[in-house]
């Protein structure tokens, strides 16, 4: 009998999702004669049994379209808002899975999606995942779907901001996405000719950054581009987080742990305004007019790059082949020039951050970019 494949997209939207849906569907239907059904708005679509039949006519023309035709959400199967309550809807999802006689559920998403998919696997469902996040922070894969497009968008924005910075002799601070990993900020900063790049992996000293900008001024360069990952923080803030987390690990009862966790969350929420504070500090320390630009969701939008279209198609067709072979419980990972299956348990709970000895760090240092340390 032909296999029946369910698919959903979860977490933040990302360029290339439609291209991946198209690739899986065209290969599953055309090469292997499978049935292909989509669930709307992530895991909530499974709970509410909201589906869309995906056939050749639906898949046609979506290769270049941004976003996801299935819709997305950040709902978690085991903690889903239902009315005024937060409920574990795992059993309902399992019922929907079997109601549609699915052989496998394909989940496209980032770290949270992979955790949720793994939970469903432990509940007895066959799952396969594709790595999607503009942050490029999923473990066990060289790159992720959407990263290249976001990198190009952020680089283009930095290119354009050079004109204003130079014309007005300003410091332009550009905030890009990346709470825990600085791949996007580092890559776009290098490609866009930034003078300072601040990453979550390298706590910065504000005086070091100001000194680098003042040095440029002494050489007659009265403007600077500062690229900041949204999760970057000062050395002082990093020490507070580190000591608080250390105290949490030593806490002996649940009440103490909860109180410390609340303290960490409160501190991190205060850090949400960090880029604006950084901009004001630099203006005060350097005497140069400073402005901040937050790229935000611009980085997620629009048509996927050629690289992401190719990646999505490779990931999708390999996924269909894995379904045909019955190789479940895996993520499609990019390793060099190959797409290979990696067991979900090797991916879940890990994060790929920028190593301090990475070649991009070395490159930034060699061209004189200040990393704030």
C-alpha positions in Angstrom: 0.0 0.0 0.0 1.1 3.6 -0.6 2.5 5.3 2.4 0.6 8.3 3.9 2.7 11.3 4.9 1.7 14.2 7.2 3.7 17.4 7.3 3.7 20.6 9.4 5.7 23.7 9.9 6.3 25.0 13.4 8.1 27.8 15.2 9.2 31.1 13.5 8.6 31.3 9.7 11.7 31.1 7.5 12.5 31.5 3.8 12.5 28.1 2.1 9.7 26.3 4.0 7.5 26.2 0.9 10.4 25.0 -1.2 10.9 22.2 1.2 7.2 21.2 1.4 7.3 21.2 -2.5 10.3 19.0 -2.6 9.0 16.4 -0.1 5.7 16.4 -1.8 6.9 16.1 -5.4 9.3 13.3 -4.5 6.8 11.5 -2.3 4.0 11.6 -4.8 5.9 11.5 -8.1 8.7 9.1 -7.3 7.1 6.9 -4.6 3.3 7.2 -5.1 2.6 8.3 -1.5 -0.3 10.3 -0.1 0.6 13.7 1.2 -1.4 15.8 3.7 -0.5 19.0 5.5 -1.6 20.2 9.0 -2.2 23.9 9.4 -0.5 26.1 12.0 2.0 23.7 13.4 1.1 21.2 16.1 -2.2 23.0 16.8 -3.4 21.8 13.4 -2.9 18.2 14.6 -4.9 18.9 17.8 -7.7 20.6 15.9 -7.5 18.2 12.9 -7.2 21.1 10.4 -5.7 19.7 7.2 -5.0 20.5 3.6 -4.6 18.0 0.9 -1.2 18.5 -0.8 -1.2 17.4 -4.4 0.7 18.5 -7.6 -1.6 21.5 -8.2 -1.1 22.9 -4.7 2.6 22.3 -4.8 3.0 24.0 -8.1 4.6 27.5 -8.1 5.5 27.7 -4.4 9.3 27.2 -4.8 10.0 30.9 -4.8 7.3 31.9 -2.3 8.3 33.0 1.2 6.7 32.0 4.4 4.7 28.7 4.7 1.5 27.8 2.9 0.6 25.6 5.9 0.9 28.4 8.5 2.9 28.1 11.7 2.7 28.5 15.5 4.8 28.0 18.5 2.4 25.7 20.3 3.8 22.8 22.2 1.9 19.5 22.2 2.4 18.9 25.9 1.7 22.5 26.9 -0.9 24.0 24.6 -3.3 26.9 25.4 -6.9 25.5 25.1 -9.3 28.2 26.2 -8.1 29.5 29.5 -6.1 26.4 30.3 -2.7 24.9 29.4 -3.2 21.3 28.6 -1.2 18.3 27.4 -2.7 17.5 24.0 -0.3 14.7 23.1 -3.0 12.0 23.2 -5.2 14.0 20.9 -2.3 14.4 18.4 -1.7 10.6 18.5 -5.4 10.1 17.8 -5.3 12.5 14.8 -2.1 10.7 13.5 -3.9 7.3 13.4 -7.2 8.8 12.2 -5.4 9.8 9.0 -3.6 6.5 8.8 -0.2 8.2 8.7 3.0 6.3 8.3 5.1 9.3 9.3 4.8 12.9 10.4 7.4 15.3 9.0 8.1 18.4 11.1 10.0 21.4 9.7 11.3 23.7 12.5 14.1 24.7 14.8 15.2 23.6 18.3 11.7 23.7 19.9 10.1 21.8 17.0 12.7 19.1 17.3 12.0 18.7 21.0 8.3 18.4 20.3 8.9 16.0 17.5 11.1 13.9 19.8 8.3 13.8 22.4 5.9 12.5 19.8 8.4 9.9 18.8 8.5 8.7 22.4 4.7 8.5 22.3 5.0 6.0 19.5 4.7 8.1 16.3 7.1 7.9 13.4 8.6 11.3 12.8 11.2 12.9 10.5 12.4 16.5 10.9 14.1 19.1 8.6 16.3 21.7 10.2 14.9 25.2 9.8 16.1 28.3 11.6 17.6 31.6 10.5 19.8 31.4 13.6 21.7 28.4 12.2 22.0 27.0 15.8 20.7 23.5 15.4 23.2 20.8 16.4 24.5 18.1 14.1 24.0 20.0 10.8 26.4 22.3 8.9 23.6 24.7 8.0 19.9 25.2 8.4 17.0 26.2 6.1 16.6 30.0 5.9 20.0 31.0 7.2 21.4 31.9 3.9 18.5 34.1 2.9 18.5 35.9 6.3 22.3 36.4 6.0 21.8 38.1 2.6 19.0 40.3 3.9 21.0 41.4 7.0 24.1 42.0 4.8 22.0 44.1 2.4 20.7 46.2 5.2 24.2 46.8 6.6 25.3 47.8 3.1 22.5 50.4 2.9 23.2 51.8 6.4 26.8 52.5 5.4 25.5 55.4 3.3 23.7 57.1 6.2 26.5 56.4 8.7 29.1 57.9 6.4 27.0 60.9 5.3 26.1 62.0 8.9 29.3 60.9 10.6 27.3 58.6 12.9 27.5 55.3 14.7 24.8 53.0 13.3 24.0 50.1 15.6 22.3 47.3 13.7 20.5 44.6 15.8 20.1 41.3 14.1 18.4 38.1 15.4 20.2 35.6 17.5 19.4 35.1 21.2 21.9 32.4 21.9 24.0 32.0 18.8 25.8 34.7 16.8 26.1 33.1 13.4 23.9 35.6 11.6 25.5 38.7 13.3 29.0 37.4 12.6 28.4 36.4 9.0 26.5 39.5 8.1 28.9 41.7 10.0 31.9 40.4 8.1 30.1 40.4 4.7 28.7 43.9 5.3 32.0 45.4 6.4 31.0 46.2 10.0 33.6 47.7 12.3 32.3 46.1 15.5 30.4 42.8 15.9 29.0 41.8 19.3 27.9 38.2 19.8 26.2 36.2 22.6 29.3 33.9 22.7 31.7 36.8 23.5 30.6 39.1 26.4 31.8 42.6 25.5 33.5 45.5 27.3 31.8 48.7 26.4 35.0 50.7 26.8 36.8 48.3 24.4 34.1 49.0 21.8 34.3 52.8 22.4 38.1 52.7 22.1 37.8 50.9 18.7 35.4 53.6 17.4 37.6 56.5 18.8 40.6 54.9 17.1 38.7 55.1 13.8 38.0 58.7 14.4 41.6 59.5 15.0 42.3 58.2 11.5 39.7 60.4 10.0 36.9 57.8 9.8 34.1 59.6 11.6 31.5 56.8 11.3 31.2 53.2 12.4 28.8 50.3 11.9 28.2 48.1 15.0 26.4 44.8 14.4 24.8 43.4 17.5 23.1 40.0 18.0 20.0 40.5 20.1 21.5 38.1 22.7 24.8 39.9 23.1 25.5 41.2 26.6 28.2 43.0 28.5 30.8 41.2 30.6 29.0 42.5 33.7 25.6 41.1 32.6 27.2 37.8 31.7 28.7 37.5 35.2 25.3 38.1 36.7 23.7 35.4 34.6 26.5 32.9 35.2 26.4 33.4 39.0 22.6 33.1 39.1 22.6 30.0 37.1 25.3 28.5 39.3 23.2 29.3 42.3 20.2 27.6 40.6 22.2 24.4 40.1 23.0 24.3 43.8 19.5 25.0 45.0 18.1 22.1 47.0 14.4 22.6 46.7 11.9 23.4 44.0 10.8 26.7 45.5 14.4 28.0 45.5 14.9 26.9 41.9 11.7 28.5 40.8 12.7 31.8 42.5 16.1 31.8 40.9 14.6 31.0 37.5 12.2 33.9 37.9 15.2 36.1 38.7 17.0 35.0 35.6 13.9 35.7 33.4 13.5 39.1 35.0 17.1 40.0 34.3 16.9 38.7 30.7 13.8 40.8 30.1 15.7 43.8 31.2 18.4 42.9 28.7 15.8 43.1 25.9 16.5 46.8 25.8 20.2 46.2 25.8 20.8 47.5 22.2 19.3 50.8 22.9 21.3 51.2 26.1 24.4 50.2 24.2 23.7 52.8 21.5 23.3 55.6 24.2 26.5 54.5 25.9 28.5 54.7 22.7 27.2 58.1 21.9 28.2 59.3 25.4 31.7 57.7 25.3 32.6 58.7 21.7 30.9 62.0 21.2 29.5 60.7 17.9 25.8 60.8 17.2 24.4 57.3 17.4 21.3 55.6 16.0 20.0 52.1 16.3 18.2 50.0 13.6 16.5 46.8 14.5 16.0 44.5 11.5 13.6 42.2 13.3 11.2 40.2 11.2 12.6 41.6 8.0 15.2 38.9 8.2 12.6 36.2 8.0 10.6 37.4 5.1 10.6 37.3 1.3 11.6 34.9 -1.4 14.3 32.3 -0.4 17.8 32.7 -1.9 19.0 30.3 -4.6 21.1 28.6 -1.9 18.1 28.0 0.3 16.0 26.8 -2.6 18.6 24.3 -3.5 19.1 23.2 0.2 15.3 22.9 0.7 15.0 20.7 -2.4 17.9 18.5 -1.4 16.6 18.1 2.2 13.1 17.4 0.9 13.9 14.8 -1.7 16.2 13.0 0.8 13.4 13.1 3.3 11.1 11.4 0.9 13.7 8.7 0.2 14.1 8.1 4.0 10.3 7.7 4.3 10.3 5.1 1.5 13.1 3.2 3.3 11.2 3.5 6.6 14.1 5.3 8.3 12.3 7.3 11.0 13.2 9.2 14.1 15.8 11.2 12.3 16.7 14.8 11.2 17.9 15.4 7.7 21.3 17.0 8.3 23.8 18.7 6.0 27.3 17.3 6.3 29.7 18.7 3.7 28.1 18.1 0.3 25.8 15.4 1.5 22.4 15.2 3.3 22.4 12.4 5.9 19.9 11.2 8.6 20.9 11.9 12.2 19.0 10.4 15.1 16.8 12.9 16.9 18.2 12.1 20.3 21.6 13.4 19.0 20.0 16.7 18.1 17.5 17.5 20.9 18.7 19.6 23.8 21.9 20.8 22.1 22.7 24.1 20.5 25.3 24.9 17.9 26.9 28.2 19.0 29.9 30.0 17.4 33.1 28.3 18.7 35.7 30.9 19.8 38.3 29.2 17.5 36.0 29.2 14.5 37.5 30.5 11.2 34.9 33.3 11.0 36.2 34.6 14.3 39.7 34.5 13.1 38.7 36.2 9.8 37.0 39.0 11.8 40.1 39.5 13.9 42.4 39.6 10.9 40.5 42.3 9.1 40.5 44.4 12.3 36.8 44.0 13.4 36.4 44.6 17.1 34.5 41.8 18.8 34.3 43.7 22.1 36.5 41.4 24.2 
